[in-house]
C-alpha cells in the first residue's frame, strides 16, 4: 500500500429502530473501547423515541438524529450527513452489535496503514452465521466457497468469520467503515426501503469498482441478530427476487442467464430447507420467491418494504 493515512479520526453511525436493550449493549461496549471514536451518531427511527437510552451514556460523544418513518438506507444517509467536518473515516454499526474492547483501536491501526486505494473495511463478526455451502448452491451460482465474492449471477458469497485481514468484493452494511472521500462520493440507494435487503451489497460493490475492500480480522465484534419473524418470511422471499433483479439491472456486468439459474436454485434451496427442518419458514420464503418472479414477469418492479424482526 502507498500514501498511508495519518492517524484516522473515526465516527460511527448507528441506525436504530425499537431496540433499546440491544442499543444499550452496543453503547456499553463503546464505553470500554481502548480508543474512542470522535463521534457516534444515533439515527433514531423508533416509536417511542430512543433518547432516554442515550442519557444513560453521558461520557460518549453522541449526536442524535431523528428519521421517522424509518428506512435503513435513509437513516444511513441521514447519519453520514451529520458527520463532523474533521472526521476522516466513518461507518455503520448495527444496533445489535457488541464490539470487543480493542476493536476500534485495531480498526484505527488498519486505516493508519491503509493506502489511498482502500475504500472500506469491515469488522470481523466472530459469531456470523454461515449457511451450509454445498455443491447445490455452488452449482446454481447462489454461493461460493470463496468468501465475499460477487458471482456472475449477481449473487454474493457469504462472509464467514475471517480471523486474518482479507480482501473482498462486497461488505456487510452494519459493521463497516468507509474513507471520507468514499462517503462524500457515494450514498445508499433509498430505493431499498424498510429493512433494505441488498442495500449493503449495492453500496459496497459500487465502491469496490474503484477501491479495495477488506475485512479486518483483528478488529472483532459480535452480532446478536434476532431470528426472522415467521410472518415476514414470505415478504423476504419476494425481496430476494425483486431486490436482486433491481440490483443486477442497475449495476450491470452480470449474466441474465446466470441470474435466472440462480433464482431457480434459490427457490429450490428455500423449499428444501423446509423439508429438512420440518418447518414452514422455507416454504413461506419459496412462496415469496414465486410471487416475486410473477411480479417481474408482469413488469411490476415496485419496492417491497418491511422489517423482519
PLY file of the C-alpha trace (Angstrom):
ply
format ascii 1.0
element vertex 309
property float x
property float y
property float z
element edge 308
property int vertex1
property int vertex2
end_header
0.00 0.00 0.00
1.09 3.56 -0.66
0.17 7.01 0.61
-0.87 5.74 4.03
-3.33 7.80 6.01
-2.26 9.83 9.02
-3.91 8.87 12.31
-7.60 8.49 11.36
-10.39 10.36 13.08
-13.24 7.87 13.42
-17.01 8.15 13.70
-19.80 5.59 13.95
-23.34 5.90 12.60
-25.91 3.67 14.38
-29.34 3.40 12.73
-31.84 2.04 15.26
-35.50 1.11 15.45
-37.35 -0.07 18.56
-34.45 -2.00 20.14
-33.47 -0.10 23.31
-31.98 -3.13 25.07
-29.79 -4.01 22.08
-28.67 -0.40 21.75
-27.71 -0.29 25.43
-25.41 -3.29 24.94
-23.75 -1.69 21.93
-23.22 1.61 23.71
-21.85 -0.19 26.77
-19.28 -1.86 24.53
-18.31 1.53 23.11
-17.80 2.96 26.61
-14.99 0.46 27.29
-13.17 0.85 23.97
-9.42 1.30 24.37
-9.69 4.01 21.72
-12.78 6.19 21.50
-14.36 7.39 18.24
-14.63 11.16 17.86
-18.39 10.99 17.15
-21.24 8.48 17.50
-24.37 9.39 15.54
-27.59 7.66 16.63
-30.19 7.77 13.84
-33.47 7.02 15.55
-36.48 5.58 13.76
-38.06 4.25 16.96
-41.56 4.75 18.29
-41.29 5.95 21.01
-38.00 7.78 20.61
-34.81 6.25 21.98
-33.38 9.44 23.52
-33.83 8.31 27.17
-31.40 5.44 26.49
-28.75 7.87 25.26
-28.98 9.84 28.51
-27.59 6.76 30.27
-24.24 7.23 28.47
-23.14 10.82 29.17
-19.47 10.02 28.53
-19.95 9.09 24.88
-19.68 11.71 22.09
-23.27 11.18 20.93
-25.13 13.04 18.20
-28.86 12.39 17.90
-30.69 12.41 14.55
-34.38 11.61 14.17
-35.66 9.90 10.98
-39.31 8.89 11.01
-40.87 6.95 9.41
-37.77 4.76 9.44
-36.00 3.16 6.50
-32.49 1.76 6.81
-30.92 3.31 3.72
-32.48 6.69 4.51
-31.26 6.50 8.11
-27.74 5.66 6.99
-27.61 8.64 4.63
-29.00 10.96 7.31
-26.34 9.80 9.75
-23.49 10.49 7.36
-24.93 13.94 6.63
-24.41 14.73 10.33
-20.66 13.93 10.37
-18.32 16.49 11.85
-16.07 18.05 9.20
-12.88 16.69 10.80
-13.93 13.01 10.55
-11.73 11.07 8.09
-13.16 7.54 8.45
-16.75 6.72 9.35
-19.05 3.77 9.15
-22.12 1.95 10.30
-22.75 -0.22 13.33
-25.93 -2.26 13.66
-27.66 -1.54 16.95
-27.37 -5.21 17.94
-23.57 -5.39 17.68
-21.15 -5.67 20.60
-17.53 -4.67 19.92
-14.55 -6.25 21.61
-12.77 -3.69 23.79
-9.87 -3.15 21.38
-11.94 -3.27 18.17
-11.88 0.47 17.48
-8.15 0.66 18.22
-7.39 -2.20 15.85
-9.60 -0.73 13.14
-7.83 2.61 13.51
-4.48 0.82 13.16
-5.66 -0.73 9.90
-6.70 2.64 8.50
-3.47 4.27 9.65
-1.55 1.92 7.34
-4.12 1.82 4.53
-3.20 3.31 1.18
-5.44 5.61 -0.81
-6.72 2.63 -2.83
-8.57 1.27 0.23
-12.17 2.43 0.32
-13.82 0.33 3.02
-13.07 -2.09 5.84
-15.35 -4.24 7.99
-15.03 -5.66 11.45
-14.74 -9.42 11.76
-18.07 -10.71 13.12
-16.99 -13.67 15.23
-20.44 -15.25 15.53
-21.52 -14.56 11.95
-23.89 -17.38 10.95
-22.78 -19.25 7.86
-25.30 -21.25 5.87
-24.29 -24.63 4.53
-22.20 -24.04 1.42
-22.72 -27.16 -0.65
-22.49 -28.32 -4.21
-26.09 -27.27 -4.83
-25.59 -23.58 -4.01
-22.33 -23.56 -5.97
-23.95 -25.24 -8.95
-26.71 -22.64 -9.06
-24.32 -19.67 -8.56
-26.06 -18.74 -5.32
-22.90 -19.03 -3.21
-19.20 -19.85 -3.47
-16.53 -21.29 -1.16
-14.57 -18.08 -1.74
-15.69 -15.51 0.85
-17.04 -12.09 -0.07
-17.24 -12.54 -3.84
-19.75 -11.22 -6.40
-20.75 -14.06 -8.69
-21.72 -13.86 -12.41
-25.36 -14.29 -11.31
-25.29 -11.09 -9.23
-25.43 -13.13 -6.01
-22.77 -12.62 -3.36
-20.91 -15.32 -1.48
-21.06 -15.28 2.30
-18.52 -13.58 4.55
-17.75 -16.01 7.39
-15.62 -15.03 10.41
-12.27 -14.11 8.80
-9.60 -14.07 11.50
-6.94 -12.60 9.23
-7.36 -9.44 7.16
-8.85 -10.48 3.83
-9.67 -8.66 0.58
-13.29 -9.00 -0.54
-15.62 -7.64 -3.23
-18.52 -6.58 -1.01
-19.03 -5.75 2.67
-21.96 -6.12 5.05
-23.61 -2.86 5.93
-23.75 -2.90 9.71
-20.12 -3.36 10.79
-18.12 -1.42 8.20
-16.14 1.82 7.97
-15.51 3.93 4.87
-12.96 6.51 3.85
-14.39 10.04 3.99
-13.85 10.60 0.27
-15.97 7.49 -0.38
-18.70 8.78 1.94
-18.71 12.11 0.12
-18.98 10.37 -3.27
-21.43 7.54 -2.56
-24.78 7.38 -0.79
-27.06 4.47 -0.02
-29.77 3.92 -2.62
-33.07 4.79 -0.92
-34.98 2.66 -3.43
-34.27 -0.11 -0.90
-36.94 0.68 1.67
-37.65 -0.76 5.10
-35.04 -3.28 6.21
-33.25 -2.68 2.92
-32.44 -6.16 1.64
-29.25 -5.99 -0.52
-28.69 -2.26 0.03
-25.28 -3.05 1.54
-24.24 -5.22 -1.43
-25.34 -2.42 -3.77
-23.36 0.24 -1.91
-20.20 -1.73 -1.28
-19.96 -3.19 -4.78
-20.27 0.29 -6.31
-17.39 1.37 -4.10
-15.42 -1.80 -4.97
-15.37 -0.87 -8.65
-12.82 1.81 -7.84
-11.44 0.88 -4.41
-10.20 -2.10 -2.42
-12.31 -3.58 0.37
-11.17 -5.63 3.36
-12.44 -7.50 6.39
-10.08 -6.67 9.25
-9.56 -9.95 11.08
-8.03 -8.36 14.18
-10.91 -5.89 14.74
-13.62 -8.11 16.16
-17.24 -7.90 17.24
-20.35 -9.99 17.83
-23.72 -9.65 16.11
-26.71 -10.68 18.23
-29.27 -10.69 15.46
-32.79 -11.77 16.24
-34.41 -14.51 14.16
-36.66 -13.51 11.30
-40.32 -13.49 12.32
-42.18 -16.34 10.66
-44.85 -13.97 9.35
-42.15 -12.00 7.50
-40.61 -14.93 5.60
-42.97 -14.52 2.63
-42.03 -10.85 2.23
-38.34 -11.71 2.47
-38.83 -14.27 -0.30
-40.35 -11.61 -2.55
-37.47 -9.25 -1.79
-34.95 -11.96 -2.63
-36.26 -11.83 -6.20
-37.35 -8.23 -6.76
-34.41 -6.56 -5.00
-31.87 -8.85 -6.67
-33.34 -8.11 -10.10
-33.14 -4.37 -9.36
-29.53 -4.65 -8.20
-28.43 -6.62 -11.27
-30.23 -4.33 -13.73
-28.89 -1.21 -12.03
-25.22 -2.15 -11.77
-24.86 -4.23 -14.92
-21.94 -6.53 -15.67
-23.78 -9.69 -14.63
-25.29 -12.51 -16.69
-29.08 -12.55 -17.05
-28.98 -16.28 -17.79
-26.90 -16.87 -14.64
-29.35 -14.74 -12.63
-32.33 -16.79 -13.84
-30.45 -20.00 -13.00
-29.61 -18.66 -9.52
-33.24 -17.65 -8.91
-34.25 -21.25 -9.62
-31.56 -22.51 -7.26
-32.54 -20.05 -4.52
-36.20 -21.09 -4.66
-35.22 -24.76 -4.65
-32.92 -24.18 -1.65
-35.70 -22.42 0.28
-38.11 -25.26 -0.40
-35.52 -27.89 0.56
-34.81 -26.11 3.86
-38.44 -26.55 4.95
-38.32 -30.24 4.16
-35.02 -30.63 6.00
-36.01 -28.62 9.08
-39.67 -29.65 9.07
-40.92 -26.09 9.46
-42.77 -23.63 7.26
-40.15 -20.85 7.07
-38.50 -22.02 3.87
-41.87 -22.84 2.32
-43.11 -19.30 3.00
-39.92 -17.89 1.53
-40.35 -20.13 -1.51
-43.90 -18.81 -1.96
-42.49 -15.30 -1.78
-39.93 -16.21 -4.44
-42.75 -17.36 -6.74
-44.69 -14.15 -6.11
-41.58 -12.10 -6.82
-40.96 -13.89 -10.11
-44.59 -13.30 -11.09
-44.19 -9.60 -10.31
-41.16 -9.41 -12.59
-42.99 -11.28 -15.36
-45.84 -8.75 -15.13
-43.41 -5.82 -15.20
-44.12 -4.83 -11.59
-40.82 -3.75 -10.03
-42.12 -1.71 -7.12
-40.16 -1.73 -3.89
-41.12 -4.11 -1.11
-40.59 -2.68 2.34
-40.78 -4.47 5.68
-38.94 -5.20 8.89
-38.21 -8.82 9.70
-37.51 -8.88 13.43
0 1
1 2
2 3
3 4
4 5
5 6
6 7
7 8
8 9
9 10
10 11
11 12
12 13
13 14
14 15
15 16
16 17
17 18
18 19
19 20
20 21
21 22
22 23
23 24
24 25
25 26
26 27
27 28
28 29
29 30
30 31
31 32
32 33
33 34
34 35
35 36
36 37
37 38
38 39
39 40
40 41
41 42
42 43
43 44
44 45
45 46
46 47
47 48
48 49
49 50
50 51
51 52
52 53
53 54
54 55
55 56
56 57
57 58
58 59
59 60
60 61
61 62
62 63
63 64
64 65
65 66
66 67
67 68
68 69
69 70
70 71
71 72
72 73
73 74
74 75
75 76
76 77
77 78
78 79
79 80
80 81
81 82
82 83
83 84
84 85
85 86
86 87
87 88
88 89
89 90
90 91
91 92
92 93
93 94
94 95
95 96
96 97
97 98
98 99
99 100
100 101
101 102
102 103
103 104
104 105
105 106
106 107
107 108
108 109
109 110
110 111
111 112
112 113
113 114
114 115
115 116
116 117
117 118
118 119
119 120
120 121
121 122
122 123
123 124
124 125
125 126
126 127
127 128
128 129
129 130
130 131
131 132
132 133
133 134
134 135
135 136
136 137
137 138
138 139
139 140
140 141
141 142
142 143
143 144
144 145
145 146
146 147
147 148
148 149
149 150
150 151
151 152
152 153
153 154
154 155
155 156
156 157
157 158
158 159
159 160
160 161
161 162
162 163
163 164
164 165
165 166
166 167
167 168
168 169
169 170
170 171
171 172
172 173
173 174
174 175
175 176
176 177
177 178
178 179
179 180
180 181
181 182
182 183
183 184
184 185
185 186
186 187
187 188
188 189
189 190
190 191
191 192
192 193
193 194
194 195
195 196
196 197
197 198
198 199
199 200
200 201
201 202
202 203
203 204
204 205
205 206
206 207
207 208
208 209
209 210
210 211
211 212
212 213
213 214
214 215
215 216
216 217
217 218
218 219
219 220
220 221
221 222
222 223
223 224
224 225
225 226
226 227
227 228
228 229
229 230
230 231
231 232
232 233
233 234
234 235
235 236
236 237
237 238
238 239
239 240
240 241
241 242
242 243
243 244
244 245
245 246
246 247
247 248
248 249
249 250
250 251
251 252
252 253
253 254
254 255
255 256
256 257
257 258
258 259
259 260
260 261
261 262
262 263
263 264
264 265
265 266
266 267
267 268
268 269
269 270
270 271
271 272
272 273
273 274
274 275
275 276
276 277
277 278
278 279
279 280
280 281
281 282
282 283
283 284
284 285
285 286
286 287
287 288
288 289
289 290
290 291
291 292
292 293
293 294
294 295
295 296
296 297
297 298
298 299
299 300
300 301
301 302
302 303
303 304
304 305
305 306
306 307
307 308
